[in-house]
Amino acid sequence: MTPRLVLREPGYYRLEGTVDFGTPMPPALWSPDIVPANGRATIELGGLERADSVALALLVEWGRRARAAGFRLVIADAPDRLRALIRVTGLEALLAEGV
């Protein structure tokens, strides 16, 4: 399934679909308008069907944009494989809390 970022409530988003090498990524997904609430935005990953290092690259880009905009990006409900990639690459500080 083509990935999409769904706004659930202010500052809380859900990433759904497949984010991997075999799935075309909509260009807009690389630079979505993520709006924080209370200084942070949460990205819930429980809706991912499959995720690999492409998903990690996407989250890193979103984290970089969040820091540049002055808010914190929080990852929630990451699949085990993605959580392992985050830990192995040492990106826990960038992709904080709930990982």
DOLUM-172837 format. One record per atom (N, C-alpha, C): residue in three letters; chain; atom name; z, y, x. Coordinates in steps of 0.1 Angstrom, whole numbers. Atoms other than C-alpha are relative to their C-alpha. Example, Ala and Ser with C-alpha at 12.3 -4.5 7.8 and 13.67 -1.06 7.14 Angstrom:
BEGIN
  res  chain  atom     up  north   east
  ALA      A     N      0    -12      9
  ALA      A    CA     78    -45    123
  ALA      A     C      0     12      9
  SER      A     N      0    -11     -9
  SER      A    CA     71    -11    137
  SER      A     C      8     11     -8
END
This chain:
BEGIN
  res  chain  atom     up  north   east
  MET      A     N      0    -12      8
  MET      A    CA      0      0      0
  MET      A     C      0     12      9
  THR      A     N      1    -13     -8
  THR      A    CA     -9     35     13
  THR      A     C     14      6     -1
  PRO      A     N    -13     -6      0
  PRO      A    CA     23     52     24
  PRO      A     C      1     13     -7
  ARG      A     N     -2    -14      6
  ARG      A    CA     37     82      6
  ARG      A     C     15      3      1
  LEU      A     N    -13     -6      0
  LEU      A    CA     68    104      8
  LEU      A     C      3      6    -13
  VAL      A     N     -3     -4     13
  VAL      A    CA     85    109    -25
  VAL      A     C     13      8      0
  LEU      A     N    -12     -8      1
  LEU      A    CA    110    137    -32
  LEU      A     C      8     -6    -12
  ARG      A     N     -9      6     10
  ARG      A    CA    140    120    -51
  ARG      A     C      9     11     -6
  GLU      A     N     -8    -11      4
  GLU      A    CA    162    151    -52
  GLU      A     C      0     10     11
  PRO      A     N      1     -9    -11
  PRO      A    CA    166    182    -31
  PRO      A     C      7     -5     13
  GLY      A     N     -4      5    -13
  GLY      A    CA    169    172      5
  GLY      A     C      1    -15      2
  TYR      A     N      0     15      0
  TYR      A    CA    165    134     -3
  TYR      A     C    -14     -5     -3
  TYR      A     N     13      5      1
  TYR      A    CA    132    117      2
  TYR      A     C      0    -15      2
  ARG      A     N      1     14     -2
  ARG      A    CA    120     81      0
  ARG      A     C    -14     -3      5
  LEU      A     N     13      4     -5
  LEU      A    CA     92     67     22
  LEU      A     C     -4    -14     -5
  GLU      A     N      4     13      6
  GLU      A    CA     73     40      4
  GLU      A     C    -14     -5      5
  GLY      A     N     13      5     -4
  GLY      A    CA     44     17     12
  GLY      A     C      1     -7     14
  THR      A     N      1      6    -13
  THR      A    CA     32      3     45
  THR      A     C     -3     10     11
  VAL      A     N      2    -10    -11
  VAL      A    CA     34     23     78
  VAL      A     C     -1     -9     12
  ASP      A     N      2      8    -12
  ASP      A    CA     18      2    105
  ASP      A     C    -14      2      5
  PHE      A     N     13     -2     -6
  PHE      A    CA    -13     -1    127
  PHE      A     C    -11     -3     -9
  GLY      A     N     11      5      9
  GLY      A    CA    -33    -18    100
  GLY      A     C     -2      9    -12
  THR      A     N      1     -7     12
  THR      A    CA    -28      8     73
  THR      A     C     -4     15      3
  PRO      A     N      4    -14     -2
  PRO      A    CA    -47     41     72
  PRO      A     C     11     10     -5
  MET      A     N    -11     -9      3
  MET      A    CA    -22     70     73
  MET      A     C     -7     13     -6
  PRO      A     N      5    -13      5
  PRO      A    CA    -29    101     51
  PRO      A     C      4     11     10
  PRO      A     N     -3    -10    -10
  PRO      A    CA    -31    130     75
  PRO      A     C     12      9     -4
  ALA      A     N    -11     -8      5
  ALA      A    CA     -7    150     53
  ALA      A     C     14     -6      3
  LEU      A     N    -13      7     -2
  LEU      A    CA     20    124     59
  LEU      A     C      6      4     14
  TRP      A     N     -5     -3    -13
  TRP      A    CA     22    135     96
  TRP      A     C      7     14      0
  SER      A     N     -6    -13      0
  SER      A    CA     33    170     86
  SER      A     C      4      4    -15
  PRO      A     N     -3     -4     14
  PRO      A    CA     49    170     51
  PRO      A     C     10     12      0
  ASP      A     N     -9    -11      2
  ASP      A    CA     69    198     37
  ASP      A     C     14     -6     -4
  ILE      A     N    -14      6      2
  ILE      A    CA    104    183     41
  ILE      A     C     10     12     -1
  VAL      A     N     -9    -11      3
  VAL      A    CA    129    208     26
  VAL      A     C     14     -6      0
  PRO      A     N    -14      5     -1
  PRO      A    CA    166    203     36
  PRO      A     C      8      5    -11
  ALA      A     N    -10     -5      9
  ALA      A    CA    196    207     14
  ALA      A     C     13     -1      9
  ASN      A     N    -13     -1     -8
  ASN      A    CA    229    218     31
  ASN      A     C     -3     -4     15
  GLY      A     N      2      2    -15
  GLY      A    CA    213    217     66
  GLY      A     C     -5    -14      4
  ARG      A     N      5     13     -4
  ARG      A    CA    199    182     64
  ARG      A     C    -10     -5    -11
  ALA      A     N      9      7      9
  ALA      A    CA    172    161     49
  ALA      A     C      1    -15      3
  THR      A     N     -2     14     -2
  THR      A    CA    176    124     43
  THR      A     C    -13     -7     -4
  ILE      A     N     12      8      3
  ILE      A    CA    146    100     45
  ILE      A     C      5    -15     -2
  GLU      A     N     -4     13      4
  GLU      A    CA    154     67     27
  GLU      A     C    -12     -9      2
  LEU      A     N     11      9     -4
  LEU      A    CA    133     38     41
  LEU      A     C     -1    -13     -8
  GLY      A     N      0     12      7
  GLY      A    CA    141     11     16
  GLY      A     C    -12     -4     -7
  GLY      A     N     13      2      7
  GLY      A    CA    107     15      0
  GLY      A     C    -11     -5      8
  LEU      A     N     11      4     -9
  LEU      A    CA     88      4     30
  LEU      A     C     -3    -15     -1
  GLU      A     N      4     14      1
  GLU      A    CA     69    -29     26
  GLU      A     C     -1     -6     14
  ARG      A     N      1      4    -14
  ARG      A    CA     61    -31     64
  ARG      A     C      1     13      8
  ALA      A     N     -2    -12     -9
  ALA      A    CA     69     -8     93
  ALA      A     C      0     -5     14
  ASP      A     N      0      4    -14
  ASP      A    CA     62    -10    130
  ASP      A     C      1     13      8
  SER      A     N     -2    -12     -9
  SER      A    CA     60     15    159
  SER      A     C     -7     13     -5
  VAL      A     N      6    -12      6
  VAL      A    CA     37     38    139
  VAL      A     C     10      7     -9
  ALA      A     N    -11     -6      8
  ALA      A    CA     66     43    115
  ALA      A     C     10      7      9
  LEU      A     N     -9     -7     -9
  LEU      A    CA     88     51    144
  LEU      A     C     -6     13      5
  ALA      A     N      7    -12     -4
  ALA      A    CA     63     76    157
  ALA      A     C      0     11    -11
  LEU      A     N     -1     -9     11
  LEU      A    CA     62     92    123
  LEU      A     C     14      6     -2
  LEU      A     N    -14     -5      1
  LEU      A    CA    100     95    121
  LEU      A     C      3      9     12
  VAL      A     N     -3     -9    -11
  VAL      A    CA    101    110    156
  VAL      A     C     -7     14     -2
  GLU      A     N      7    -13      3
  GLU      A    CA     75    136    146
  GLU      A     C      8      8    -11
  TRP      A     N     -8     -7     10
  TRP      A    CA     95    145    115
  TRP      A     C     13      5      5
  GLY      A     N    -12     -4     -6
  GLY      A    CA    127    146    135
  GLY      A     C     -2     13      9
  ARG      A     N      4    -11     -9
  ARG      A    CA    110    170    160
  ARG      A     C     -2     13     -9
  ARG      A     N      3    -11      9
  ARG      A    CA     98    192    131
  ARG      A     C     14      5     -6
  ALA      A     N    -13     -4      6
  ALA      A    CA    133    192    115
  ALA      A     C      8      8     10
  ARG      A     N     -8     -8    -10
  ARG      A    CA    150    203    148
  ARG      A     C     -6     14      2
  ALA      A     N      7    -13     -2
  ALA      A    CA    124    231    152
  ALA      A     C      3      9    -11
  ALA      A     N     -2     -8     12
  ALA      A    CA    131    242    117
  ALA      A     C     15      3     -2
  GLY      A     N    -14     -3      0
  GLY      A    CA    169    242    123
  GLY      A     C      8     -9    -10
  PHE      A     N     -8      9      8
  PHE      A    CA    180    212    102
  PHE      A     C      0    -14      6
  ARG      A     N     -2     13     -5
  ARG      A    CA    190    176    108
  ARG      A     C     -7    -10     -9
  LEU      A     N      7     11      8
  LEU      A    CA    169    146     97
  LEU      A     C      9    -13      1
  VAL      A     N     -8     12      1
  VAL      A    CA    189    116     86
  VAL      A     C     -8    -11     -6
  ILE      A     N      7     12      4
  ILE      A    CA    175     81     82
  ILE      A     C     10     -9     -7
  ALA      A     N     -9      9      8
  ALA      A    CA    189     58     55
  ALA      A     C     -8    -13     -3
  ASP      A     N      5     13      4
  ASP      A    CA    183     21     47
  ASP      A     C    -13     -4      8
  ALA      A     N     11      4     -8
  ALA      A    CA    160     14     76
  ALA      A     C     -1    -15      1
  PRO      A     N      2     14     -1
  PRO      A    CA    145    -21     77
  PRO      A     C      5     -5     14
  ASP      A     N     -6      5    -12
  ASP      A    CA    160    -43    104
  ASP      A     C     -9      2     12
  ARG      A     N     10     -1    -11
  ARG      A    CA    128    -43    126
  ARG      A     C     -1     14      4
  LEU      A     N      1    -14     -4
  LEU      A    CA    126     -5    125
  LEU      A     C     13      4      6
  ARG      A     N    -13     -3     -6
  ARG      A    CA    163     -2    132
  ARG      A     C      1     -5     14
  ALA      A     N      0      5    -14
  ALA      A    CA    159    -24    163
  ALA      A     C     -9      9      9
  LEU      A     N      9     -9     -8
  LEU      A    CA    129     -2    175
  LEU      A     C      7     13      3
  ILE      A     N     -8    -13     -3
  ILE      A    CA    151     29    171
  ILE      A     C     10     -2     11
  ARG      A     N    -11      2    -10
  ARG      A    CA    179     14    191
  ARG      A     C     -6     -3     14
  VAL      A     N      7      3    -12
  VAL      A    CA    156     -1    218
  VAL      A     C     -6     12      7
  THR      A     N      6    -12     -6
  THR      A    CA    139     32    224
  THR      A     C     10     11      2
  GLY      A     N    -10    -10     -3
  GLY      A    CA    172     51    225
  GLY      A     C     -2     13     -9
  LEU      A     N      3    -12      8
  LEU      A    CA    162     74    196
  LEU      A     C     11      2    -11
  GLU      A     N    -10     -1     11
  GLU      A    CA    195     70    176
  GLU      A     C      4     15     -1
  ALA      A     N     -5    -13      1
  ALA      A    CA    205    106    184
  ALA      A     C    -10      9     -8
  LEU      A     N     10     -8      7
  LEU      A    CA    172    120    171
  LEU      A     C     -1     -4    -15
  LEU      A     N      1      6     13
  LEU      A    CA    171     97    141
  LEU      A     C     14     -4     -4
  ALA      A     N    -14      2      2
  ALA      A    CA    207    100    131
  ALA      A     C      5     -7    -13
  GLU      A     N     -8      4     12
  GLU      A    CA    232     84    107
  GLU      A     C     -7    -10     -9
  GLY      A     N      5      9     10
  GLY      A    CA    226     55     84
  GLY      A     C    -11     -9      6
  VAL      A     N     10      9     -7
  VAL      A    CA    203     38    110
  VAL      A     C      6    -13      2
END
